[in-house]
């Protein structure tokens, strides 16, 4: 990527990446209050999100709690919690297989004291 200065990265403290608590995964990224005007998802992005989620769950044997994946034409973002850095790395390596030129943002939090 040449310039990602205009890419908005959400962290665990921000609003959900797709939709909100009232209407999860409604097909819109962000909201006007986030300063991001979302656009409807195309089927390719939705299929990519589903594929990444399934692959991470399979490869980590469900070690990532509250797994959330989002994708834009420029980035794939993975969020959740796990108890080991190994699980976080495994999730990242799994998601990286789907990059196809996108940057990968890993916001998985590691909480060693919280067992799977």
Secondary structure as GFF3:
##gff-version 3
##sequence-region A 1 116
A	DSSP	beta_strand	18	19	.	.	.	ID=ss1
A	DSSP	beta_strand	24	29	.	.	.	ID=ss2
A	DSSP	three_ten_helix	32	34	.	.	.	ID=ss3
A	DSSP	alpha_helix	43	59	.	.	.	ID=ss4
A	DSSP	beta_strand	65	71	.	.	.	ID=ss5
A	DSSP	beta_strand	75	82	.	.	.	ID=ss6
A	DSSP	alpha_helix	85	96	.	.	.	ID=ss7
A	DSSP	beta_strand	103	110	.	.	.	ID=ss8
###
